[in-house]
């Protein structure tokens, strides 16, 4: 019971928590967004707005790169902080363009992803990651 109310933490607990956060965020992003966009590329390209005049095909490719491939890097813990940047941008754009900054309504999932990816960006991958093993 004492541990439940303790404010102390161990490095192992933080590293395991970062592993859970990375794997959870990456897996949910791939399953709920990235894989669907890859398998239904043309249908997705029709729905995505043309940002910065680059064309819908390029925008869709960039979003797939962020939501699928950067999520894979996040799960592995490889180039973790670098992989978080496109994910943060993608969720920020989704929150702004698709959900009209509705943080608590329809955009709540994008808000949660944004907070999670930003947390991983700040804290890092933890030692239970490819980045952590390379750092040794």
N, C-alpha and C positions, 0 to 999 in steps of 0.2 A: 504493500500500500504506500510505503514511503516513496518508492520510485515513481509512482503515478503523479505525485505532487512535487517531485524534484525538478529543479531548473537546470541541473547539470546534464551534460551530454558528452558522448565520447566521439572521437574522430570516426570510429567504425560505424556508429549510428548515422552520422552525417553522410558518410560515403554511401551507405546502403540506401538512405533516403534519396540521395541524388540519383542512384541507379534506378530506384523505383520511379522517380519523377521523369527521368529521361526516357525509360522504356515505356512508361504509361503514356506520356505525351506523344512520343514518336509513333507508337503502335496505333493509338486512337486517330492520329492525323492521317496515317497511311490508310487505315481501314475505312474511316468515315469520309475522307476527302480525296487523297492522292490516287488510290487505286481506281476509284470510279472515274476520275478525270482521264486517266490513261486509257482505260477500256472504252470510254465513250468520248474520245477526243473531239470528233467533229461536232457532236451535240453540245459539248462543253464550250467549244470555241464560239458557237453562236450566242451563248448566254453571257460570255465575259465581255465587259465593256472595253472599248478601245482607249486605253490610257496612253497619254503622251504621244498619240499618233503613230504608234509602232505597229499596229495591226493586231487583230484578234489572235492570229496563229502564234505570233511571237509572245504575246501576253499569256496565252494558254500554256505555251511551252515553259515560260518562266515560272508560272504558278505550279505546274507539275514538277518542275525541278525543285522548287521550295517544298511543296507538300509531300512529295514522294521521296526524292533522293536525299534532300537535307534531313528528312525525318529518319531515313536509314542511317545516315551519319550520326544523328543524335542518339539513336538506339545503341549503336556500336560505341559511342563515345569517341568518335574519330573526328577531328577538326570541330569539336563541339561548339565552341563559341562562334567560330566562323559560320557554322551551319545554322546557328540561331538567328543570324542577321536576316537572311532571306525569309525565314519563317515569321519573324517579327514584322517585317515589311508586308508580307502577304496577309497576315492577320489584321494589321493596321488598315490596309487597303480594303479588305473584306468588311471590316467594321465600319469604315467610312462610306464606301460606295454601296455595298449590298445591304447593310443594316442601318445606314443613316445615323450612326453614332448612338444607336439604341443599346447601351451597355447592359441594361438589366432586362430587356425584353428579348426580341429575336436575336440580338447580337450577343447574348450572354455566353454562348459557346465560344465565339471568337474572342470575347473578352477574357475568358478563362485560359484559352490557348495563349493569348498575348501575355498575360501575367505569368504563366508557366514558362514560356520561352524566355521572357525577360529575366526571370529568376535564374534559369540555367545560365544565361549569358553573364549575369553578375557573379554567381557563385562558382561556376565552372562545372566540369563533368564529375568530379570526385575521383578517387583513386581506383574505383572499380570501373575502369574504362580503358580503351586503347590509348587515349591521351595520357591517362594516369600511369599506364605501364611504360609508355615511351619516356615519360618524365623521370622515371627511375634511372 
